[in-house]
Amino acid sequence: MSDFTLHTKESAPEAAKPLLDNSQAAFGMIPNLHAVMAEAPTLLEGYQVLHKLAQETSFNAEELTVVWQAVNVEHACHYCVPAHTGIAKSMKVRDELIEALRNDETLSESKLNTLKETVLAVTRGRGNVDNAQLDAFYSAGYKHQQLLEIILILAQKVMSNYTNHLADTPVDEPFKKFDWSPK
């Protein structure tokens, strides 16, 4: 059992209070991840900034979901996989793609599967990716910009996935129906 506090606007450090207001405004609630991160306001602020920037990348909703979920599943994040399932559904991502990602299956669309494989290569190799994988990525139509945007999103996911592992963050009620555990 975790001894991390799920902060409210009342219990949070002063610097985290406006950040929790941002969370409330963006999500209609304070996600438990944000409630945990509030203990370190700089972490919560960094996470919020990276989340906003991830949504401003050149990736469309399906590609963004591929990047987010490939990392979440690779890191076996009990909290982020269900949360991003709900987010993907709100972004109108196809159920087939969502389920394939959750189950770590080969994706039916070649371009999206190449994106997933590249995300995993960057994650597992800590940025060291072999030329064959990079050639496949570029041949699929992606450019240097998207390769670098993977790093941005990976940084966001490291912040959330690792926090959730350390804090054993409880899944938020709206996402419990998307419960997930690693294979």
PyRosetta script that sets phi, psi and omega in degrees:
from pyrosetta import init, pose_from_sequence

init()
pose = pose_from_sequence("MSDFTLHTKESAPEAAKPLLDNSQAAFGMIPNLHAVMAEAPTLLEGYQVLHKLAQETSFNAEELTVVWQAVNVEHACHYCVPAHTGIAKSMKVRDELIEALRNDETLSESKLNTLKETVLAVTRGRGNVDNAQLDAFYSAGYKHQQLLEIILILAQKVMSNYTNHLADTPVDEPFKKFDWSPK")
pose.set_psi(1, 135.0)
pose.set_omega(1, -178.7)
pose.set_phi(2, -79.4)
pose.set_psi(2, 147.2)
pose.set_omega(2, 175.1)
pose.set_phi(3, -107.7)
pose.set_psi(3, 16.4)
pose.set_omega(3, 175.9)
pose.set_phi(4, -73.9)
pose.set_psi(4, 145.7)
pose.set_omega(4, -180.0)
pose.set_phi(5, -86.6)
pose.set_psi(5, 135.8)
pose.set_omega(5, 168.6)
pose.set_phi(6, -90.2)
pose.set_psi(6, 95.3)
pose.set_omega(6, -173.7)
pose.set_phi(7, -70.8)
pose.set_psi(7, 146.6)
pose.set_omega(7, 169.0)
pose.set_phi(8, -105.5)
pose.set_psi(8, 175.5)
pose.set_omega(8, 176.3)
pose.set_phi(9, -62.7)
pose.set_psi(9, -26.5)
pose.set_omega(9, -179.9)
pose.set_phi(10, -78.1)
pose.set_psi(10, -37.8)
pose.set_omega(10, -175.1)
pose.set_phi(11, -91.6)
pose.set_psi(11, -14.7)
pose.set_omega(11, -174.7)
pose.set_phi(12, -69.4)
pose.set_psi(12, 151.4)
pose.set_omega(12, 171.6)
pose.set_phi(13, -55.5)
pose.set_psi(13, 150.0)
pose.set_omega(13, -174.6)
pose.set_phi(14, -52.2)
pose.set_psi(14, -43.7)
pose.set_omega(14, -177.3)
pose.set_phi(15, -66.3)
pose.set_psi(15, -21.0)
pose.set_omega(15, -178.9)
pose.set_phi(16, -87.2)
pose.set_psi(16, -18.9)
pose.set_omega(16, -174.1)
pose.set_phi(17, -58.4)
pose.set_psi(17, -47.7)
pose.set_omega(17, 177.5)
pose.set_phi(18, -66.6)
pose.set_psi(18, -27.9)
pose.set_omega(18, 177.6)
pose.set_phi(19, -68.9)
pose.set_psi(19, -39.1)
pose.set_omega(19, 176.2)
pose.set_phi(20, -68.3)
pose.set_psi(20, -32.8)
pose.set_omega(20, 173.0)
pose.set_phi(21, -61.1)
pose.set_psi(21, -41.6)
pose.set_omega(21, 177.1)
pose.set_phi(22, -60.1)
pose.set_psi(22, -43.0)
pose.set_omega(22, 179.8)
pose.set_phi(23, -62.5)
pose.set_psi(23, -46.0)
pose.set_omega(23, 179.6)
pose.set_phi(24, -58.9)
pose.set_psi(24, -44.4)
pose.set_omega(24, -179.2)
pose.set_phi(25, -66.4)
pose.set_psi(25, -39.6)
pose.set_omega(25, -176.5)
pose.set_phi(26, -75.9)
pose.set_psi(26, -36.8)
pose.set_omega(26, -171.1)
pose.set_phi(27, -115.6)
pose.set_psi(27, -5.2)
pose.set_omega(27, -177.3)
pose.set_phi(28, 73.6)
pose.set_psi(28, 9.7)
pose.set_omega(28, 179.3)
pose.set_phi(29, -166.7)
pose.set_psi(29, 170.6)
pose.set_omega(29, 171.8)
pose.set_phi(30, -100.6)
pose.set_psi(30, 104.2)
pose.set_omega(30, 178.1)
pose.set_phi(31, -56.5)
pose.set_psi(31, 145.2)
pose.set_omega(31, -179.1)
pose.set_phi(32, -56.9)
pose.set_psi(32, -35.0)
pose.set_omega(32, 176.1)
pose.set_phi(33, -57.3)
pose.set_psi(33, -45.7)
pose.set_omega(33, -179.4)
pose.set_phi(34, -67.5)
pose.set_psi(34, -35.9)
pose.set_omega(34, 178.3)
pose.set_phi(35, -63.3)
pose.set_psi(35, -37.3)
pose.set_omega(35, 176.3)
pose.set_phi(36, -71.6)
pose.set_psi(36, -47.7)
pose.set_omega(36, -177.4)
pose.set_phi(37, -62.4)
pose.set_psi(37, -23.2)
pose.set_omega(37, -178.6)
pose.set_phi(38, -58.2)
pose.set_psi(38, -23.7)
pose.set_omega(38, 176.7)
pose.set_phi(39, -57.1)
pose.set_psi(39, -32.7)
pose.set_omega(39, 177.3)
pose.set_phi(40, -121.3)
pose.set_psi(40, 87.5)
pose.set_omega(40, -173.8)
pose.set_phi(41, -52.5)
pose.set_psi(41, -33.4)
pose.set_omega(41, 179.3)
pose.set_phi(42, -66.5)
pose.set_psi(42, -35.7)
pose.set_omega(42, 176.4)
pose.set_phi(43, -65.1)
pose.set_psi(43, -47.5)
pose.set_omega(43, 179.9)
pose.set_phi(44, -61.3)
pose.set_psi(44, -43.0)
pose.set_omega(44, 179.3)
pose.set_phi(45, -63.4)
pose.set_psi(45, -45.4)
pose.set_omega(45, 178.5)
pose.set_phi(46, -60.3)
pose.set_psi(46, -42.1)
pose.set_omega(46, 179.0)
pose.set_phi(47, -63.0)
pose.set_psi(47, -45.2)
pose.set_omega(47, -179.7)
pose.set_phi(48, -61.9)
pose.set_psi(48, -42.2)
pose.set_omega(48, 179.1)
pose.set_phi(49, -63.4)
pose.set_psi(49, -46.4)
pose.set_omega(49, -179.4)
pose.set_phi(50, -65.8)
pose.set_psi(50, -35.5)
pose.set_omega(50, 177.4)
pose.set_phi(51, -62.6)
pose.set_psi(51, -44.7)
pose.set_omega(51, 178.3)
pose.set_phi(52, -62.0)
pose.set_psi(52, -45.6)
pose.set_omega(52, -179.0)
pose.set_phi(53, -66.3)
pose.set_psi(53, -35.5)
pose.set_omega(53, 177.0)
pose.set_phi(54, -58.9)
pose.set_psi(54, -38.8)
pose.set_omega(54, -179.5)
pose.set_phi(55, -74.3)
pose.set_psi(55, -12.9)
pose.set_omega(55, 179.3)
pose.set_phi(56, -99.9)
pose.set_psi(56, 3.4)
pose.set_omega(56, 178.3)
pose.set_phi(57, -69.3)
pose.set_psi(57, 176.5)
pose.set_omega(57, 179.6)
pose.set_phi(58, -79.4)
pose.set_psi(58, -2.4)
pose.set_omega(58, -179.7)
pose.set_phi(59, -75.2)
pose.set_psi(59, 140.3)
pose.set_omega(59, 172.8)
pose.set_phi(60, -79.4)
pose.set_psi(60, 179.1)
pose.set_omega(60, -174.7)
pose.set_phi(61, -58.5)
pose.set_psi(61, -41.7)
pose.set_omega(61, -179.9)
pose.set_phi(62, -68.0)
pose.set_psi(62, -44.0)
pose.set_omega(62, -179.5)
pose.set_phi(63, -65.0)
pose.set_psi(63, -41.9)
pose.set_omega(63, 178.2)
pose.set_phi(64, -61.3)
pose.set_psi(64, -41.0)
pose.set_omega(64, 177.3)
pose.set_phi(65, -63.5)
pose.set_psi(65, -40.2)
pose.set_omega(65, 177.4)
pose.set_phi(66, -59.3)
pose.set_psi(66, -46.8)
pose.set_omega(66, -177.8)
pose.set_phi(67, -65.4)
pose.set_psi(67, -51.1)
pose.set_omega(67, -179.6)
pose.set_phi(68, -56.0)
pose.set_psi(68, -52.5)
pose.set_omega(68, -172.8)
pose.set_phi(69, -73.9)
pose.set_psi(69, -32.2)
pose.set_omega(69, 177.0)
pose.set_phi(70, -59.3)
pose.set_psi(70, -42.4)
pose.set_omega(70, 179.0)
pose.set_phi(71, -70.6)
pose.set_psi(71, -45.2)
pose.set_omega(71, -179.7)
pose.set_phi(72, -56.5)
pose.set_psi(72, -45.0)
pose.set_omega(72, -178.9)
pose.set_phi(73, -69.8)
pose.set_psi(73, -42.6)
pose.set_omega(73, 178.4)
pose.set_phi(74, -59.4)
pose.set_psi(74, -39.0)
pose.set_omega(74, 179.2)
pose.set_phi(75, -85.9)
pose.set_psi(75, 1.0)
pose.set_omega(75, 178.5)
pose.set_phi(76, 53.0)
pose.set_psi(76, 49.3)
pose.set_omega(76, -177.0)
pose.set_phi(77, -86.8)
pose.set_psi(77, 107.2)
pose.set_omega(77, -177.8)
pose.set_phi(78, -62.2)
pose.set_psi(78, -23.5)
pose.set_omega(78, -177.6)
pose.set_phi(79, -93.1)
pose.set_psi(79, -48.3)
pose.set_omega(79, -171.9)
pose.set_phi(80, -72.3)
pose.set_psi(80, -32.6)
pose.set_omega(80, 179.0)
pose.set_phi(81, -62.3)
pose.set_psi(81, -50.2)
pose.set_omega(81, 176.6)
pose.set_phi(82, -63.6)
pose.set_psi(82, -40.5)
pose.set_omega(82, -179.3)
pose.set_phi(83, -62.4)
pose.set_psi(83, -44.5)
pose.set_omega(83, -179.4)
pose.set_phi(84, -76.0)
pose.set_psi(84, -17.8)
pose.set_omega(84, 169.9)
pose.set_phi(85, -65.6)
pose.set_psi(85, -48.1)
pose.set_omega(85, 177.7)
pose.set_phi(86, -62.5)
pose.set_psi(86, -42.6)
pose.set_omega(86, 178.4)
pose.set_phi(87, -62.5)
pose.set_psi(87, -43.6)
pose.set_omega(87, 179.4)
pose.set_phi(88, -60.9)
pose.set_psi(88, -42.6)
pose.set_omega(88, 178.5)
pose.set_phi(89, -62.7)
pose.set_psi(89, -39.8)
pose.set_omega(89, 178.6)
pose.set_phi(90, -68.0)
pose.set_psi(90, -24.0)
pose.set_omega(90, 178.0)
pose.set_phi(91, -89.9)
pose.set_psi(91, 6.6)
pose.set_omega(91, 177.8)
pose.set_phi(92, 64.4)
pose.set_psi(92, 31.9)
pose.set_omega(92, 174.8)
pose.set_phi(93, -74.9)
pose.set_psi(93, 141.7)
pose.set_omega(93, -177.9)
pose.set_phi(94, -60.7)
pose.set_psi(94, 136.8)
pose.set_omega(94, 179.5)
pose.set_phi(95, -58.2)
pose.set_psi(95, -37.6)
pose.set_omega(95, -179.8)
pose.set_phi(96, -58.7)
pose.set_psi(96, -43.6)
pose.set_omega(96, 179.9)
pose.set_phi(97, -68.5)
pose.set_psi(97, -43.6)
pose.set_omega(97, 179.4)
pose.set_phi(98, -57.6)
pose.set_psi(98, -47.5)
pose.set_omega(98, -177.7)
pose.set_phi(99, -67.8)
pose.set_psi(99, -39.4)
pose.set_omega(99, 178.1)
pose.set_phi(100, -61.9)
pose.set_psi(100, -39.8)
pose.set_omega(100, 178.6)
pose.set_phi(101, -67.3)
pose.set_psi(101, -45.8)
pose.set_omega(101, 179.9)
pose.set_phi(102, -59.7)
pose.set_psi(102, -34.1)
pose.set_omega(102, -177.7)
pose.set_phi(103, -94.4)
pose.set_psi(103, 6.5)
pose.set_omega(103, 179.3)
pose.set_phi(104, 52.4)
pose.set_psi(104, 47.3)
pose.set_omega(104, 179.7)
pose.set_phi(105, -99.3)
pose.set_psi(105, 162.4)
pose.set_omega(105, 172.1)
pose.set_phi(106, -64.5)
pose.set_psi(106, 134.3)
pose.set_omega(106, -178.8)
pose.set_phi(107, -82.4)
pose.set_psi(107, 143.5)
pose.set_omega(107, -175.0)
pose.set_phi(108, -69.2)
pose.set_psi(108, -29.2)
pose.set_omega(108, 177.4)
pose.set_phi(109, -88.9)
pose.set_psi(109, 123.3)
pose.set_omega(109, -175.9)
pose.set_phi(110, -56.3)
pose.set_psi(110, -45.8)
pose.set_omega(110, -177.4)
pose.set_phi(111, -62.4)
pose.set_psi(111, -44.3)
pose.set_omega(111, 179.6)
pose.set_phi(112, -67.5)
pose.set_psi(112, -35.6)
pose.set_omega(112, 178.0)
pose.set_phi(113, -66.7)
pose.set_psi(113, -38.6)
pose.set_omega(113, 176.4)
pose.set_phi(114, -63.8)
pose.set_psi(114, -39.5)
pose.set_omega(114, 176.1)
pose.set_phi(115, -60.7)
pose.set_psi(115, -47.6)
pose.set_omega(115, 179.9)
pose.set_phi(116, -59.1)
pose.set_psi(116, -46.4)
pose.set_omega(116, -179.5)
pose.set_phi(117, -61.9)
pose.set_psi(117, -36.6)
pose.set_omega(117, 179.7)
pose.set_phi(118, -70.5)
pose.set_psi(118, -42.2)
pose.set_omega(118, 176.6)
pose.set_phi(119, -57.5)
pose.set_psi(119, -45.4)
pose.set_omega(119, -179.9)
pose.set_phi(120, -66.1)
pose.set_psi(120, -37.5)
pose.set_omega(120, 177.9)
pose.set_phi(121, -65.1)
pose.set_psi(121, -41.8)
pose.set_omega(121, 177.8)
pose.set_phi(122, -63.9)
pose.set_psi(122, -44.5)
pose.set_omega(122, -177.5)
pose.set_phi(123, -65.4)
pose.set_psi(123, -52.4)
pose.set_omega(123, -176.9)
pose.set_phi(124, -68.4)
pose.set_psi(124, -35.9)
pose.set_omega(124, -177.6)
pose.set_phi(125, -88.7)
pose.set_psi(125, 1.5)
pose.set_omega(125, -178.4)
pose.set_phi(126, 52.5)
pose.set_psi(126, 43.2)
pose.set_omega(126, 178.1)
pose.set_phi(127, 93.9)
pose.set_psi(127, -9.5)
pose.set_omega(127, 176.5)
pose.set_phi(128, -92.6)
pose.set_psi(128, 107.7)
pose.set_omega(128, -176.2)
pose.set_phi(129, -122.8)
pose.set_psi(129, 134.3)
pose.set_omega(129, -177.8)
pose.set_phi(130, -72.6)
pose.set_psi(130, 158.6)
pose.set_omega(130, -175.7)
pose.set_phi(131, -62.1)
pose.set_psi(131, -34.1)
pose.set_omega(131, -179.8)
pose.set_phi(132, -62.5)
pose.set_psi(132, -42.2)
pose.set_omega(132, 178.8)
pose.set_phi(133, -67.0)
pose.set_psi(133, -42.3)
pose.set_omega(133, 178.3)
pose.set_phi(134, -63.8)
pose.set_psi(134, -40.8)
pose.set_omega(134, 177.4)
pose.set_phi(135, -61.0)
pose.set_psi(135, -42.0)
pose.set_omega(135, 178.3)
pose.set_phi(136, -63.2)
pose.set_psi(136, -41.2)
pose.set_omega(136, 179.8)
pose.set_phi(137, -61.5)
pose.set_psi(137, -49.5)
pose.set_omega(137, -179.7)
pose.set_phi(138, -68.4)
pose.set_psi(138, -36.6)
pose.set_omega(138, 178.0)
pose.set_phi(139, -66.0)
pose.set_psi(139, -26.3)
pose.set_omega(139, 178.2)
pose.set_phi(140, -75.3)
pose.set_psi(140, -9.4)
pose.set_omega(140, 177.6)
pose.set_phi(141, 110.2)
pose.set_psi(141, 0.3)
pose.set_omega(141, 178.2)
pose.set_phi(142, -84.8)
pose.set_psi(142, 160.6)
pose.set_omega(142, -176.6)
pose.set_phi(143, -125.6)
pose.set_psi(143, -179.0)
pose.set_omega(143, 177.9)
pose.set_phi(144, -56.5)
pose.set_psi(144, -38.0)
pose.set_omega(144, -179.3)
pose.set_phi(145, -54.4)
pose.set_psi(145, -48.9)
pose.set_omega(145, -177.9)
pose.set_phi(146, -67.5)
pose.set_psi(146, -34.9)
pose.set_omega(146, 177.3)
pose.set_phi(147, -61.9)
pose.set_psi(147, -42.0)
pose.set_omega(147, 179.2)
pose.set_phi(148, -71.9)
pose.set_psi(148, -32.9)
pose.set_omega(148, 177.3)
pose.set_phi(149, -67.1)
pose.set_psi(149, -29.2)
pose.set_omega(149, 173.5)
pose.set_phi(150, -58.6)
pose.set_psi(150, -40.6)
pose.set_omega(150, -179.4)
pose.set_phi(151, -64.1)
pose.set_psi(151, -41.9)
pose.set_omega(151, 177.2)
pose.set_phi(152, -57.5)
pose.set_psi(152, -48.5)
pose.set_omega(152, -177.1)
pose.set_phi(153, -70.1)
pose.set_psi(153, -37.6)
pose.set_omega(153, 175.9)
pose.set_phi(154, -60.1)
pose.set_psi(154, -41.1)
pose.set_omega(154, 177.7)
pose.set_phi(155, -61.2)
pose.set_psi(155, -42.0)
pose.set_omega(155, 177.1)
pose.set_phi(156, -60.9)
pose.set_psi(156, -45.0)
pose.set_omega(156, -176.6)
pose.set_phi(157, -70.7)
pose.set_psi(157, -33.6)
pose.set_omega(157, 175.3)
pose.set_phi(158, -60.3)
pose.set_psi(158, -43.4)
pose.set_omega(158, -179.8)
pose.set_phi(159, -59.6)
pose.set_psi(159, -47.1)
pose.set_omega(159, -176.4)
pose.set_phi(160, -78.2)
pose.set_psi(160, -46.4)
pose.set_omega(160, -177.6)
pose.set_phi(161, -60.7)
pose.set_psi(161, -46.1)
pose.set_omega(161, -178.1)
pose.set_phi(162, -68.3)
pose.set_psi(162, -39.1)
pose.set_omega(162, 175.9)
pose.set_phi(163, -59.5)
pose.set_psi(163, -44.8)
pose.set_omega(163, -178.4)
pose.set_phi(164, -65.8)
pose.set_psi(164, -35.4)
pose.set_omega(164, 175.8)
pose.set_phi(165, -64.9)
pose.set_psi(165, -46.9)
pose.set_omega(165, -177.6)
pose.set_phi(166, -67.3)
pose.set_psi(166, -39.3)
pose.set_omega(166, -174.0)
pose.set_phi(167, -95.1)
pose.set_psi(167, -8.8)
pose.set_omega(167, -174.3)
pose.set_phi(168, 49.3)
pose.set_psi(168, 50.0)
pose.set_omega(168, -174.5)
pose.set_phi(169, -57.2)
pose.set_psi(169, 126.5)
pose.set_omega(169, 177.7)
pose.set_phi(170, -69.6)
pose.set_psi(170, 139.0)
pose.set_omega(170, 178.2)
pose.set_phi(171, -66.3)
pose.set_psi(171, 137.4)
pose.set_omega(171, 179.0)
pose.set_phi(172, -66.5)
pose.set_psi(172, 147.4)
pose.set_omega(172, -177.3)
pose.set_phi(173, -49.6)
pose.set_psi(173, -46.7)
pose.set_omega(173, -178.5)
pose.set_phi(174, -62.2)
pose.set_psi(174, -20.0)
pose.set_omega(174, -176.2)
pose.set_phi(175, -104.2)
pose.set_psi(175, -4.3)
pose.set_omega(175, -178.8)
pose.set_phi(176, -60.0)
pose.set_psi(176, -30.3)
pose.set_omega(176, 179.5)
pose.set_phi(177, -67.8)
pose.set_psi(177, -13.3)
pose.set_omega(177, 177.9)
pose.set_phi(178, -105.3)
pose.set_psi(178, 25.4)
pose.set_omega(178, -177.6)
pose.set_phi(179, -45.4)
pose.set_psi(179, 146.5)
pose.set_omega(179, -176.3)
pose.set_phi(180, -149.3)
pose.set_psi(180, 145.5)
pose.set_omega(180, 169.2)
pose.set_phi(181, -141.4)
pose.set_psi(181, 149.1)
pose.set_omega(181, -176.8)
pose.set_phi(182, -64.6)
pose.set_psi(182, 153.2)
pose.set_omega(182, 178.4)
pose.set_phi(183, -69.4)
pose.dump_pdb("model.pdb")
